[in-house]
Every structure is written in C-alpha cells, then in structure tokens.
Amino acid sequence: MQCQLCDRSVDRLTLHHLVPRQVTKRKQIDTSPTVEICAACHRQIHTLFDNKVLAQELNSIDALKQNPSMQRFLRWVQKQDPNRKISIDCKRR
C-alpha cells in the first residue's frame, strides 16, 4: 500500500479526513473525502496544524503537499525505513 502523501510503500494506511470531522459535525454536513496516508504523515499533519487551518487552507492532498512545513517533513520521511515507526515531535510549530 502506498501513502498518498509521502509515496512510501507501507504495511498499513490510515484514513485522513481532508476536512476534519469536528468541523463537519459542527456544521451538520456530510463527512469530507478521505485520503489514505501512513501513520507518520497523519501524526505530522495533526501535530503541525489545527483543525481550523486544515479545514480552511489544507483541505486537499495537493495543498498539504505544497505547504512548506509538510514539504520539509516529506523530504525527510521519504528517506526513512517504511517498516520503522517514525517518532513525531509533538510541539506545534
């Protein structure tokens, strides 16, 4: 299986809602489309960005890939062993 964000082949993928469920529930609208990404990318997204930014600015896979903070992470994570758990710094930047 291949992560739609970092393009690494990994054993398991997670579903990432492009518009956070918290936002869609509050507005009582259908859930947003999802993308299949690896756990490292998923944790990094939610470490770097709050739900408001994700809903308003980073609500597509292309927008996530174009974000400078994510680009730095993606360049780094693509060099990592896909079978190894990646530790994510939990401090928001």
C-alpha positions, 0 to 999 in steps of 0.5 A: 500500500502506498501513502498518498502523501509521502509515496512510501510503500507501507504495511498499513494506511490510515484514513485522513479526513481532508476536512476534519470531522469536528468541523463537519459535525459542527456544521451538520454536513456530510463527512469530507473525502478521505485520503489514505496516508501512513501513520507518520504523515497523519501524526505530522499533519495533526501535530503541525496544524489545527483543525481550523487551518486544515479545514480552511487552507489544507483541505486537499492532498495537493495543498498539504503537499505544497505547504512548506512545513509538510514539504520539509517533513516529506523530504525527510520521511521519504528517506526513512525505513517504511517498516520503522515507526517514525517518532513525531515531535509533538510541539506545534510549530 
